[in-house]
Amino acid sequence: MGKKTIGSGAVLLLLLLLAAAVAGREEPAQGEGAPARVVRIGEMSSARAAHQATVLQGGEVLVTGGCPDPGCEEVLASAELYDPASRTFRAVGSMTTPRSAHAAALLPDGRVLVTGGWTGRHTTAGAEVFDPASGRFTPVGEMVEARLSHSAVPLPDGRVLLCCSPESRETFAEVFDPATSTFSAVATSRVPSAGSVAVALADGRVLVTGGRHHGRALRSAEIYHPATGELRPTGDMAVPRHKHAAVRLADGRVLVLAGEGREDRQAATELYDPAAGSFSPGPALRSPRRKIRDAVVVLPSGAVLVAGGSARPELWDPAGREFVPLRGELEGLHEFATATLLPTGEVLVLGGYDDRIRPSASAWLARAGR
């Protein structure tokens, strides 16, 4: 009996069925829960870049300031709240001062401290607090130094460390005491810098990395000791960085990522070991990134989500060896965006600007499996 042949029509039908099966297949999940992906959920009331997003004790997210227009010349005083239950934004009272590139931190009593930033005309030392009960901002005096692009790190005793980027380069860091609503200088640095990134260690000390001095990115790193108010040098990074990010991992180490240094955007990361006081190479990002200080979060699973600086968010599980992309893409680079961990375990990604400095009002949810 001769061999039977399949007609061209049957072959075409078989190929279409195979393509449909492949297209309908879900990508494997990253860990437990739903597949890792990012989805668009709507818009804020205004475009924003270089803003701040702070989770309140009730679970809502306070979004403050930023710049809304191409070129980031205008600066916003407006603020809004995101409700994770309804996935909606609503306006709240405006800040007393327009701010971009400012810092914000949740205080022990549930209020939010907002400090410094660019007003559209100058760097400010002004500070204010947001009270969720009244929905209003109230001035709380001025910092010792005007600052922008600085870090606000809550300390174990309830105070907040403001570091670094002083306008005059004289007071590298200072603390805010919510009990007295006062600021006081606490430390000087061996290398005064702008754009350093500070992150709390598990024992209450604070790691300060990189920055820029006289136009040059730095490799230097220091440790702030709350008990003495001193900054002490620790091992230098392998790569100079500013406009980078740093987050503390579940095991106590710190992952330092990307930024500008030897290149205008870099993919290199490194890991700081507090016990050894030294850095070692970390996994390379899939995409080089910068201006991501507020767009990197550690998930409840211990994995690290990098949301800003590129259209494709990435996820790294410290038990693995490399970053993996999430399904879906943001619209543009989203530099100076914010990524905020919600009580649900999802990550809210807001705003940022593209390669033409055009801020976005877009809001996204990244689901990375829990």
ROFI-9028 format. One record per residue (C-alpha): residue in three letters; residue number from 1; x, y, z. Coordinates in Angstrom, 2 decimals. Layout:
REM residues N
[node "ALA" NUM [X Y Z]]
...
REM end
This chain:
REM residues 370
[node "MET" 1 [0.00 0.00 0.00]]
[node "GLY" 2 [1.44 3.44 -0.97]]
[node "LYS" 3 [2.12 6.17 1.58]]
[node "LYS" 4 [-0.68 8.64 2.22]]
[node "THR" 5 [0.17 12.31 1.86]]
[node "ILE" 6 [-1.38 15.24 3.74]]
[node "GLY" 7 [-2.91 17.91 1.55]]
[node "SER" 8 [-1.78 21.53 1.76]]
[node "GLY" 9 [-5.10 22.55 3.32]]
[node "ALA" 10 [-4.72 20.00 6.11]]
[node "VAL" 11 [-1.15 21.14 6.77]]
[node "LEU" 12 [-2.29 24.76 7.04]]
[node "LEU" 13 [-5.08 23.78 9.46]]
[node "LEU" 14 [-2.63 21.81 11.62]]
[node "LEU" 15 [-0.22 24.78 11.81]]
[node "LEU" 16 [-3.03 27.16 12.80]]
[node "LEU" 17 [-4.15 24.80 15.56]]
[node "LEU" 18 [-0.59 24.53 16.90]]
[node "ALA" 19 [-0.15 28.32 16.82]]
[node "ALA" 20 [-3.39 28.83 18.72]]
[node "ALA" 21 [-2.32 26.32 21.37]]
[node "VAL" 22 [1.02 28.06 21.86]]
[node "ALA" 23 [-0.58 31.54 21.96]]
[node "GLY" 24 [-3.09 30.46 24.57]]
[node "ARG" 25 [-0.51 28.83 26.85]]
[node "GLU" 26 [0.25 30.79 30.05]]
[node "GLU" 27 [3.86 31.53 30.89]]
[node "PRO" 28 [5.06 29.66 33.98]]
[node "ALA" 29 [4.63 31.41 37.31]]
[node "GLN" 30 [7.55 33.04 39.09]]
[node "GLY" 31 [7.26 31.27 42.43]]
[node "GLU" 32 [3.83 30.82 43.95]]
[node "GLY" 33 [0.69 32.60 42.86]]
[node "ALA" 34 [-0.19 34.20 39.53]]
[node "PRO" 35 [2.33 34.55 36.69]]
[node "ALA" 36 [4.69 37.50 37.07]]
[node "ARG" 37 [3.32 40.39 35.02]]
[node "VAL" 38 [2.66 44.12 34.96]]
[node "VAL" 39 [-0.73 45.57 33.98]]
[node "ARG" 40 [-2.03 49.10 33.42]]
[node "ILE" 41 [-4.75 50.10 35.94]]
[node "GLY" 42 [-5.43 53.76 35.13]]
[node "GLU" 43 [-4.00 57.21 35.75]]
[node "MET" 44 [-3.22 59.63 38.53]]
[node "SER" 45 [-4.88 63.03 38.54]]
[node "SER" 46 [-1.69 64.52 37.08]]
[node "ALA" 47 [1.45 63.40 35.30]]
[node "ARG" 48 [4.31 63.10 37.80]]
[node "ALA" 49 [8.04 62.37 37.82]]
[node "ALA" 50 [10.49 62.76 40.71]]
[node "HIS" 51 [7.51 62.48 43.08]]
[node "GLN" 52 [7.10 60.37 46.22]]
[node "ALA" 53 [4.69 57.55 47.11]]
[node "THR" 54 [4.29 56.49 50.76]]
[node "VAL" 55 [2.12 53.68 52.14]]
[node "LEU" 56 [-0.01 54.87 55.06]]
[node "GLN" 57 [-0.81 52.70 58.07]]
[node "GLY" 58 [-4.32 52.15 56.70]]
[node "GLY" 59 [-2.98 50.77 53.41]]
[node "GLU" 60 [-3.63 53.75 51.13]]
[node "VAL" 61 [-0.73 55.36 49.26]]
[node "LEU" 62 [0.04 59.07 49.57]]
[node "VAL" 63 [1.46 60.53 46.32]]
[node "THR" 64 [3.16 63.92 46.63]]
[node "GLY" 65 [4.55 66.51 44.24]]
[node "GLY" 66 [6.76 65.84 41.25]]
[node "CYS" 67 [6.96 67.55 37.88]]
[node "PRO" 68 [4.10 67.27 35.34]]
[node "ASP" 69 [5.32 68.95 32.15]]
[node "PRO" 70 [7.89 68.17 29.42]]
[node "GLY" 71 [11.31 69.26 30.60]]
[node "CYS" 72 [10.18 69.14 34.25]]
[node "GLU" 73 [10.14 72.92 34.59]]
[node "GLU" 74 [6.84 73.12 36.50]]
[node "VAL" 75 [6.69 71.63 40.01]]
[node "LEU" 76 [3.54 70.38 41.76]]
[node "ALA" 77 [2.29 71.05 45.27]]
[node "SER" 78 [-0.68 68.71 44.76]]
[node "ALA" 79 [-1.11 65.36 46.46]]
[node "GLU" 80 [-3.46 62.42 46.04]]
[node "LEU" 81 [-4.32 59.11 47.66]]
[node "TYR" 82 [-4.46 55.70 45.97]]
[node "ASP" 83 [-6.96 53.21 47.38]]
[node "PRO" 84 [-5.82 49.61 46.70]]
[node "ALA" 85 [-9.34 48.25 47.32]]
[node "SER" 86 [-11.01 50.32 44.59]]
[node "ARG" 87 [-7.87 51.00 42.51]]
[node "THR" 88 [-8.77 54.67 42.35]]
[node "PHE" 89 [-7.08 57.98 43.12]]
[node "ARG" 90 [-8.58 60.93 44.96]]
[node "ALA" 91 [-7.20 64.38 45.67]]
[node "VAL" 92 [-6.19 65.51 49.16]]
[node "GLY" 93 [-4.99 68.85 50.47]]
[node "SER" 94 [-1.97 70.27 48.65]]
[node "MET" 95 [1.45 70.63 50.22]]
[node "THR" 96 [2.43 74.06 51.49]]
[node "THR" 97 [5.37 74.09 49.06]]
[node "PRO" 98 [5.72 72.72 45.49]]
[node "ARG" 99 [8.29 69.90 45.49]]
[node "SER" 100 [10.06 67.50 43.15]]
[node "ALA" 101 [13.11 65.34 43.94]]
[node "HIS" 102 [12.03 65.53 47.59]]
[node "ALA" 103 [11.93 62.78 50.24]]
[node "ALA" 104 [9.12 61.32 52.35]]
[node "ALA" 105 [8.97 58.93 55.30]]
[node "LEU" 106 [6.22 57.40 57.42]]
[node "LEU" 107 [6.43 58.46 61.08]]
[node "PRO" 108 [5.57 56.12 63.99]]
[node "ASP" 109 [2.30 57.97 64.67]]
[node "GLY" 110 [1.06 57.46 61.10]]
[node "ARG" 111 [1.84 60.92 59.76]]
[node "VAL" 112 [4.18 61.40 56.78]]
[node "LEU" 113 [7.25 63.64 56.88]]
[node "VAL" 114 [7.99 65.43 53.56]]
[node "THR" 115 [11.32 67.24 53.23]]
[node "GLY" 116 [13.34 69.36 50.81]]
[node "GLY" 117 [13.30 69.07 47.05]]
[node "TRP" 118 [13.21 71.50 44.14]]
[node "THR" 119 [10.46 74.14 44.24]]
[node "GLY" 120 [10.79 75.23 40.62]]
[node "ARG" 121 [13.06 78.11 41.63]]
[node "HIS" 122 [15.44 76.77 44.26]]
[node "THR" 123 [16.34 73.84 46.50]]
[node "THR" 124 [14.39 74.10 49.74]]
[node "ALA" 125 [15.12 73.27 53.38]]
[node "GLY" 126 [11.41 73.41 54.16]]
[node "ALA" 127 [9.58 70.43 55.66]]
[node "GLU" 128 [5.99 69.52 56.41]]
[node "VAL" 129 [3.91 66.62 57.69]]
[node "PHE" 130 [0.76 65.04 56.27]]
[node "ASP" 131 [-1.91 63.96 58.76]]
[node "PRO" 132 [-4.17 61.21 57.31]]
[node "ALA" 133 [-6.86 62.06 59.86]]
[node "SER" 134 [-7.33 65.59 58.52]]
[node "GLY" 135 [-5.96 65.13 55.01]]
[node "ARG" 136 [-3.84 68.25 55.49]]
[node "PHE" 137 [-0.17 69.21 55.34]]
[node "THR" 138 [1.35 71.33 58.11]]
[node "PRO" 139 [4.82 72.98 58.06]]
[node "VAL" 140 [7.32 71.70 60.67]]
[node "GLY" 141 [10.13 74.20 60.23]]
[node "GLU" 142 [13.26 73.84 58.15]]
[node "MET" 143 [16.08 71.34 57.86]]
[node "VAL" 144 [19.61 72.37 58.81]]
[node "GLU" 145 [20.48 72.23 55.09]]
[node "ALA" 146 [18.45 72.56 51.90]]
[node "ARG" 147 [18.45 69.18 50.13]]
[node "LEU" 148 [17.15 67.48 46.99]]
[node "SER" 149 [17.40 63.91 45.67]]
[node "HIS" 150 [18.12 62.84 49.24]]
[node "SER" 151 [17.06 59.79 51.27]]
[node "ALA" 152 [14.73 59.74 54.29]]
[node "VAL" 153 [15.43 56.67 56.42]]
[node "PRO" 154 [13.33 55.88 59.54]]
[node "LEU" 155 [15.55 54.92 62.51]]
[node "PRO" 156 [14.67 52.37 65.23]]
[node "ASP" 157 [14.04 55.12 67.82]]
[node "GLY" 158 [11.41 56.85 65.66]]
[node "ARG" 159 [13.64 59.60 64.30]]
[node "VAL" 160 [14.29 60.00 60.56]]
[node "LEU" 161 [17.74 60.31 58.98]]
[node "LEU" 162 [17.91 62.81 56.09]]
[node "CYS" 163 [20.88 62.00 53.91]]
[node "CYS" 164 [22.52 63.29 51.80]]
[node "SER" 165 [22.86 65.98 49.04]]
[node "PRO" 166 [23.08 69.13 51.18]]
[node "GLU" 167 [22.91 72.32 49.15]]
[node "SER" 168 [25.94 73.85 50.91]]
[node "ARG" 169 [27.81 70.51 51.29]]
[node "GLU" 170 [28.45 71.37 54.97]]
[node "THR" 171 [26.03 69.13 56.85]]
[node "PHE" 172 [26.07 65.76 55.14]]
[node "ALA" 173 [23.25 64.28 57.24]]
[node "GLU" 174 [20.72 65.34 59.86]]
[node "VAL" 175 [17.88 63.80 61.85]]
[node "PHE" 176 [14.26 64.79 62.40]]
[node "ASP" 177 [12.83 64.10 65.85]]
[node "PRO" 178 [9.02 63.79 65.63]]
[node "ALA" 179 [8.70 64.22 69.40]]
[node "THR" 180 [10.01 67.79 69.19]]
[node "SER" 181 [9.49 68.50 65.44]]
[node "THR" 182 [13.11 69.62 65.19]]
[node "PHE" 183 [16.05 68.91 62.93]]
[node "SER" 184 [19.66 68.54 64.08]]
[node "ALA" 185 [22.95 67.92 62.27]]
[node "VAL" 186 [24.52 64.55 63.03]]
[node "ALA" 187 [27.32 63.70 60.64]]
[node "THR" 188 [29.93 64.84 58.18]]
[node "SER" 189 [31.31 62.68 55.39]]
[node "ARG" 190 [34.83 61.95 54.23]]
[node "VAL" 191 [33.58 62.65 50.69]]
[node "PRO" 192 [30.71 65.18 50.52]]
[node "SER" 193 [28.45 64.13 47.66]]
[node "ALA" 194 [25.12 64.63 45.93]]
[node "GLY" 195 [22.82 61.78 45.00]]
[node "SER" 196 [24.05 59.24 47.55]]
[node "VAL" 197 [21.54 56.50 48.45]]
[node "ALA" 198 [20.93 55.46 52.07]]
[node "VAL" 199 [19.29 52.22 53.23]]
[node "ALA" 200 [18.68 50.89 56.75]]
[node "LEU" 201 [20.50 47.74 57.84]]
[node "ALA" 202 [18.86 45.09 60.02]]
[node "ASP" 203 [20.75 46.25 63.13]]
[node "GLY" 204 [19.59 49.87 62.82]]
[node "ARG" 205 [22.70 51.27 61.19]]
[node "VAL" 206 [22.41 52.89 57.75]]
[node "LEU" 207 [24.49 52.14 54.65]]
[node "VAL" 208 [25.23 55.16 52.43]]
[node "THR" 209 [26.49 54.41 48.91]]
[node "GLY" 210 [27.87 56.34 45.96]]
[node "GLY" 211 [26.83 59.80 44.83]]
[node "ARG" 212 [28.60 62.46 42.81]]
[node "HIS" 213 [31.39 64.84 43.80]]
[node "HIS" 214 [32.64 67.58 41.44]]
[node "GLY" 215 [30.79 65.88 38.56]]
[node "ARG" 216 [32.37 62.47 39.18]]
[node "ALA" 217 [30.46 59.37 40.31]]
[node "LEU" 218 [31.82 57.77 43.49]]
[node "ARG" 219 [32.60 54.21 44.62]]
[node "SER" 220 [32.66 55.19 48.28]]
[node "ALA" 221 [30.38 53.74 50.95]]
[node "GLU" 222 [29.91 54.66 54.61]]
[node "ILE" 223 [27.93 53.46 57.62]]
[node "TYR" 224 [25.88 55.82 59.79]]
[node "HIS" 225 [25.77 54.82 63.47]]
[node "PRO" 226 [22.63 56.21 65.18]]
[node "ALA" 227 [24.07 55.71 68.66]]
[node "THR" 228 [26.99 58.07 68.03]]
[node "GLY" 229 [25.74 60.14 65.08]]
[node "GLU" 230 [28.92 59.28 63.15]]
[node "LEU" 231 [29.59 58.20 59.58]]
[node "ARG" 232 [32.38 55.66 59.28]]
[node "PRO" 233 [33.91 54.31 56.06]]
[node "THR" 234 [33.26 50.74 54.96]]
[node "GLY" 235 [34.48 48.87 51.89]]
[node "ASP" 236 [34.16 50.71 48.57]]
[node "MET" 237 [31.91 49.51 45.78]]
[node "ALA" 238 [33.42 47.93 42.69]]
[node "VAL" 239 [31.63 50.38 40.39]]
[node "PRO" 240 [31.11 54.17 40.80]]
[node "ARG" 241 [27.42 55.06 40.95]]
[node "HIS" 242 [24.92 57.84 41.33]]
[node "LYS" 243 [21.21 57.94 40.40]]
[node "HIS" 244 [21.22 54.30 41.51]]
[node "ALA" 245 [19.15 52.25 43.98]]
[node "ALA" 246 [19.80 50.09 47.03]]
[node "VAL" 247 [17.51 47.73 48.99]]
[node "ARG" 248 [18.02 45.47 51.98]]
[node "LEU" 249 [17.41 41.78 51.29]]
[node "ALA" 250 [15.69 39.33 53.61]]
[node "ASP" 251 [19.07 37.86 54.66]]
[node "GLY" 252 [20.38 41.28 55.73]]
[node "ARG" 253 [22.62 41.95 52.76]]
[node "VAL" 254 [22.08 45.04 50.58]]
[node "LEU" 255 [21.65 44.90 46.80]]
[node "VAL" 256 [22.99 48.01 45.04]]
[node "LEU" 257 [21.75 48.43 41.47]]
[node "ALA" 258 [22.43 50.30 38.25]]
[node "GLY" 259 [22.79 54.10 38.07]]
[node "GLU" 260 [25.24 56.29 36.23]]
[node "GLY" 261 [28.97 55.77 36.58]]
[node "ARG" 262 [31.38 54.57 33.97]]
[node "GLU" 263 [28.42 54.56 31.58]]
[node "ASP" 264 [25.33 56.77 31.42]]
[node "ARG" 265 [23.19 53.72 32.28]]
[node "GLN" 266 [24.60 50.54 33.77]]
[node "ALA" 267 [23.29 47.05 34.41]]
[node "ALA" 268 [25.84 46.00 37.04]]
[node "THR" 269 [24.73 45.22 40.60]]
[node "GLU" 270 [26.65 44.33 43.73]]
[node "LEU" 271 [25.92 42.94 47.16]]
[node "TYR" 272 [27.04 44.45 50.47]]
[node "ASP" 273 [27.64 42.08 53.39]]
[node "PRO" 274 [27.31 43.99 56.70]]
[node "ALA" 275 [29.19 41.27 58.61]]
[node "ALA" 276 [32.21 41.48 56.33]]
[node "GLY" 277 [31.88 45.19 55.52]]
[node "SER" 278 [32.55 44.51 51.84]]
[node "PHE" 279 [30.90 44.35 48.41]]
[node "SER" 280 [30.81 41.43 45.96]]
[node "PRO" 281 [29.43 41.19 42.39]]
[node "GLY" 282 [25.69 40.68 42.05]]
[node "PRO" 283 [23.57 39.48 39.11]]
[node "ALA" 284 [23.51 41.80 36.11]]
[node "LEU" 285 [20.22 43.44 35.18]]
[node "ARG" 286 [18.83 42.52 31.76]]
[node "SER" 287 [18.51 46.24 30.91]]
[node "PRO" 288 [20.87 49.07 31.97]]
[node "ARG" 289 [19.02 51.60 34.13]]
[node "ARG" 290 [19.39 54.87 36.04]]
[node "LYS" 291 [17.18 57.26 38.07]]
[node "ILE" 292 [15.58 54.31 39.87]]
[node "ARG" 293 [16.14 55.16 43.56]]
[node "ASP" 294 [12.43 54.88 44.38]]
[node "ALA" 295 [11.50 52.18 41.86]]
[node "VAL" 296 [13.01 49.04 43.44]]
[node "VAL" 297 [11.22 46.99 46.12]]
[node "VAL" 298 [11.71 43.76 48.04]]
[node "LEU" 299 [8.63 41.53 47.88]]
[node "PRO" 300 [7.23 39.44 50.77]]
[node "SER" 301 [8.80 36.38 49.11]]
[node "GLY" 302 [12.25 38.01 49.36]]
[node "ALA" 303 [12.49 38.56 45.59]]
[node "VAL" 304 [13.52 41.99 44.25]]
[node "LEU" 305 [11.37 43.84 41.71]]
[node "VAL" 306 [13.01 46.56 39.58]]
[node "ALA" 307 [10.29 48.63 37.93]]
[node "GLY" 308 [11.82 51.91 36.68]]
[node "GLY" 309 [14.42 52.99 34.15]]
[node "SER" 310 [13.26 50.66 31.38]]
[node "ALA" 311 [10.03 49.55 29.72]]
[node "ARG" 312 [10.31 45.98 31.06]]
[node "PRO" 313 [10.25 45.37 34.85]]
[node "GLU" 314 [12.59 42.65 36.10]]
[node "LEU" 315 [12.51 40.22 39.00]]
[node "TRP" 316 [15.35 38.57 40.89]]
[node "ASP" 317 [14.97 35.77 43.41]]
[node "PRO" 318 [18.09 35.67 45.63]]
[node "ALA" 319 [17.89 31.88 45.45]]
[node "GLY" 320 [18.32 32.13 41.67]]
[node "ARG" 321 [21.16 33.33 39.51]]
[node "GLU" 322 [19.71 36.00 37.24]]
[node "PHE" 323 [17.01 38.61 36.71]]
[node "VAL" 324 [13.97 37.55 34.68]]
[node "PRO" 325 [11.53 39.87 32.86]]
[node "LEU" 326 [7.90 40.22 33.89]]
[node "ARG" 327 [5.16 39.74 31.32]]
[node "GLY" 328 [3.97 43.03 29.86]]
[node "GLU" 329 [5.72 46.36 29.43]]
[node "LEU" 330 [5.46 49.88 30.74]]
[node "GLU" 331 [5.14 52.72 28.23]]
[node "GLY" 332 [8.64 54.17 27.98]]
[node "LEU" 333 [11.60 54.31 30.38]]
[node "HIS" 334 [9.76 55.61 33.46]]
[node "GLU" 335 [12.83 57.23 34.99]]
[node "PHE" 336 [12.19 58.87 38.38]]
[node "ALA" 337 [9.11 56.66 38.79]]
[node "THR" 338 [8.01 55.16 42.11]]
[node "ALA" 339 [7.37 51.50 42.93]]
[node "THR" 340 [5.50 50.89 46.19]]
[node "LEU" 341 [4.76 47.58 47.89]]
[node "LEU" 342 [1.07 47.34 48.78]]
[node "PRO" 343 [-0.44 45.32 51.66]]
[node "THR" 344 [-1.73 42.88 49.01]]
[node "GLY" 345 [1.83 42.00 47.98]]
[node "GLU" 346 [1.38 43.74 44.63]]
[node "VAL" 347 [3.56 46.67 43.60]]
[node "LEU" 348 [2.10 50.02 42.53]]
[node "VAL" 349 [4.22 51.69 39.82]]
[node "LEU" 350 [3.51 55.37 39.23]]
[node "GLY" 351 [4.63 58.01 36.76]]
[node "GLY" 352 [8.18 58.77 35.75]]
[node "TYR" 353 [9.38 60.31 32.50]]
[node "ASP" 354 [10.60 58.99 29.15]]
[node "ASP" 355 [13.79 59.63 27.18]]
[node "ARG" 356 [12.40 63.05 26.13]]
[node "ILE" 357 [11.65 64.06 29.74]]
[node "ARG" 358 [7.89 63.76 29.29]]
[node "PRO" 359 [6.26 62.78 32.60]]
[node "SER" 360 [3.49 60.20 32.69]]
[node "ALA" 361 [0.30 59.96 34.76]]
[node "SER" 362 [0.13 56.19 34.26]]
[node "ALA" 363 [-0.48 53.73 37.09]]
[node "TRP" 364 [0.49 50.08 36.91]]
[node "LEU" 365 [0.29 47.01 39.13]]
[node "ALA" 366 [3.12 44.50 39.09]]
[node "ARG" 367 [2.15 41.05 40.24]]
[node "ALA" 368 [5.18 38.89 40.85]]
[node "GLY" 369 [3.73 35.87 42.60]]
[node "ARG" 370 [3.62 35.48 46.36]]
REM end
